[in-house]
Amino acid sequence: GERGRAFHPLDGLFLLFCVWLFGTIPFAHDPREALDQWAMMGTWVVMYFLVSHLVVTPRRMVLFWAALMVVFLKMSQHGALTWIGRGLSFAPWGVTGSPVWFQNSGEFAMGMVIFIAMSWCALVAIRPYVSRRFFWIGMALLPTTALMSVLASSSRGGQLAALVVLAVLVSGSRLRFRAVAIAAVVLAIGWQLLPPEQKARFSVM
């Protein structure tokens, strides 16, 4: 029974972008293939307006955030288990997530980088209200599996983005020395786990 938010100028810019995008279909290299893919952008339009017009109260935001975290956790566990299953070895295709939006390993890695930041901040926020055991289990299940998925993705962009997120999280910590020490340990372990083929790709870059 709660009213949604009013129409925002950004909504108009988003619709303008969609019109521009659909207007490029006749000029595509393969217009028929471009037309066949219109539903992908159409889904984004529906998602945008559903989320931005329904998630308008703190309670709805918490519910939406919790649902999003569960979805990302499922994908991060899949990525981590896939990497473990192949012996932490390198694969040119990396690992992938759900179809369409996260089927490309680079996009999957970027999604996992966002999940690292979201889950880390959420766990730090609830730490005063939960037991120490719950907190560390959460750390093991959420940002750790996401970081493993990023390492398994073979995406250099995703891995560099994870470094940036780690630096931002450390810089925002009140316990700066401890945060730097933990980040150093995480970086050392991550570098040791990174397959030699991926290290070589960084050298070439």
N, C-alpha and C positions, 0 to 999 in steps of 0.2 A: 503493500500500500504506500510505500514511500516514493516520492517523485524523483525521477532521474535528473541529471544535471541539464542545464540549458545548453543550447548549441554554441560551440566555441569557435573562434576564428581558425584554430588549428584543424577543426573538422573540415572547414571549407578548403584549406590547403591540402588536406589529405584527399578529399574528393577531386580536387583539381589535378593532383598527381595521378589519381586513378584514371581520369579522363585522358590525360596525356599518355599514360601507359597503354590504354586500350586503343588510342588513336595511332599508335605506332605499329599495330598489328598488320595493316595493309602494306607497310614498308619493310616488313621483316624479310630476312633472307629466305625463309620458308613460311609464308603467311598461313598456310594450312596448319603447320606444326604450332605456330604461335597461337592460332585460334583454338587449337585443341588444349592449350595450357591455360586458357582464360579462367578456368575454375580455381586455379591455385591462387590467383590474385583476388578473385571473388571471395574466397574463403577468408583472406586477410581482411577484406572490407567488413565482412560480417563479424569477425573476431574483434576488430578494432571498436566497432560501435557497440557490440554487446558488452565488452569489458569496460569501455570508458563511460557508458551510460548506466550500467548496473552496479559497478563497484564504486559506490558514492558515499558509503558510511564506513567508519572504523571497523565495525563487525564484519561487514562484507569484505573489506580489505584483508582482514585476518584470514577469513575463510578462503578467499581467492589465493592468498599467499600460501596457505597450507596445502591447497590442492596443487598449486604449481610446484611446491617443494617435493611432493610425493611423486609427481611425474618426472621431475629432474632426477630424483633419487633412483627411480626405476632405471632410467637411462644410464646414470653414472655407475650403478652396480653392474649393468650389462657390459659397459665398456671395460670396467676393471676386471670382471670375470673373464671376458674375452681375451684380454691381455695376459692374464695369469694362465689361461688355458693354452696359450701358444708359447708359454715359457718366457714371458716378457720380451719376446723377440720383435723384430721390425717387420712390418708389412706395408708395402707401398700404398695400399688403400686405407691403412689405419684402422679405425673402428667407426661404426656409424650408430646413429640413434634411430628414432622413430621415422617412418616414411615421410617423404615430401620435404619438411622443413629441416630435418636433421640427418637426412640420408647422406649428405656430403660430409666427409670427415672434418673438413675445415669449419663448416657451420656448426657441426656437432661440438667441436673443440671450443668454439666461441660460446656456445650455450653452456658448456661445462665451466668455462671461466666465470661467466655470470653467476652460475650456481655456487662456485667457490666463495665469491664475495657475499652472496645472499645468505648462504648457510652459516658462514663464519660469523657474520654480524648478528644473525638471529641467535646463534648459540651463545655468543658473548652477552647479548641482551638478556637472555633468560637464565644465565649462570647463577645469579643470586637466589633464584627461586627453585633450583633443582639440585639434586645430589651431585657430588663430584663424579660418581660412577656414570650417571646419566649423561653428564656433560662430555666426558671422554669417549663414551660409546657414540654419542652424537658426532663428535669430531672424527671418529674412525669411519662412521657410516656416510657422512655427508661431504665435507670438503676433501677428505682423503681419497674417497673413491672417485670424486670429480677430478682431482689432480691426476690420479692414475689414468683416467680416461683421456685427459689432455696429453699426457706423455705417450699413451698408446695411439693417439690419433695420427701421428706422423705429420702434424700440421705445425710448421714453424711459426706461423702467425699466431696460432692459438697458444703455443708454448711461450712466445714472447709476451703475449697479452697476460698470461698467468703470472709472469715475472712482474709486470706493471701492477697488477692487482695485489700481489704480495707486498710490493713496495708501498703501495697506498695504505694497505692494512697496517703495516708496521709503523708508518709515519703517523697514523692516527691513534696509535696505542698510547695509553697513559703509562704503561710499564714498558718504556722504550727499550731498555737494555735487555729485558727478558724476551721481548718480541723480536729484537734483532738476533738474539741467540737462537731462538726457535726457527726463525726464517733461514739462518745460516745452515742449521741442521737439515731443514727441509730441502734447501737447494743442493746440499752435498749429497743427500740420499737420492734426490731426483736426477742429478747428473750421473750418479753411478748406475742408476736403473735405466737411463736413456740408452737405447740400443746404439751400437757403434755406427750403424748405417745412418741413423738420424744425426749423430754428432758430425759425421762426414758431410751431411747436407748443410749443416750450419757453417762448416768450414768453407764449403763452396759458395754459400751466400755471402 
